[in-house]
């Protein structure tokens, strides 16, 4: 049994004893917290649609496009607050930022059940968008601060999978609440949805208060030994740039990372719009499938998404390279979209939808790739992490209105062609990013540097022959390689 346990530990956390001890603790504290929060994010957002069709519309007097305004208000504020949110994590302790955001988000969800007018819910959604903006991009930033290139993709995949599970389970949870709590304590079912979902979030926020380890340079995680804290702070190496100074604007806006990674992520998001917007359900309705089947069969897309995300992420970690699986994802974009454009028999549609489900993998693989190529510059990584999702939202908010309007159902040929084009466009940009990554890595422009190398550079810069006092000062600087602490 001990031998089997030892082999399992090596398979999960590697052969290095120090890494195994550290990763085991992180994978049972840091990773579960972010995964659960992202799961609850999916449940929370689905609660509004469930509540809307379960009595909230009539009770609060929603009219015309007010439901659309509610979602738009949320998305706009959510997108705008992502870059400031990730930037805040570089100057404030993440534990305080995340827990404060989680608790506020939970309270806003809770008080929704007390609202009496549609405009109040729209306003609450806008405010909630600001506090929940940190959930996805903030988690990506923190994970990239603790895990190596060979570890990050898999952990990010686990995190993203919980989001997919939250979206899948959200409808089932709401259905159960509607059936079991309708009329309890004199409250309609739609109000109970917000109460229960809010209560579900608070224990996870409490878990975060106890277990969020902040950033490695803080060295404050109570469940890590002093040796493990030091190992965590040094094993990834030192960032070359970590100051909010006058060079920040130049470092960010003249970098290729800031533009190319968000651009291909945006292309991916546009390509997979046929997996959203009820496209598969509309097609199934036109073929005579029942309402139950229209609700159940599309969940296979999320199952494929989970499989593809995990498999591609694990392979990229094993290779310690992201471009190979990125090419495979790009080719899948093309194949799946081309099948839909060709208007195949029924089996071909099912195959294409489920095949394209595997292309949700960029949520893990390309965010990990972004962390790889920006690891040398803390501010660049923080800003680009937030910008990737904000830039994505700038397009996906209007793209379906043009290429996937409900009026086109069930024939979305225009959208399928658009997806074929955007999917194909990812390939040359994947090639360009790969070239630039290899070029700049060879030149020593990107990638972290060993702590010892940074220490020597600082010593030579200051005196050329460091004494004990200078060594002490340099050690303090090394301790601040992630944040200004």
Beta strands, then each sheet from edge to edge (+ up, - down):
end
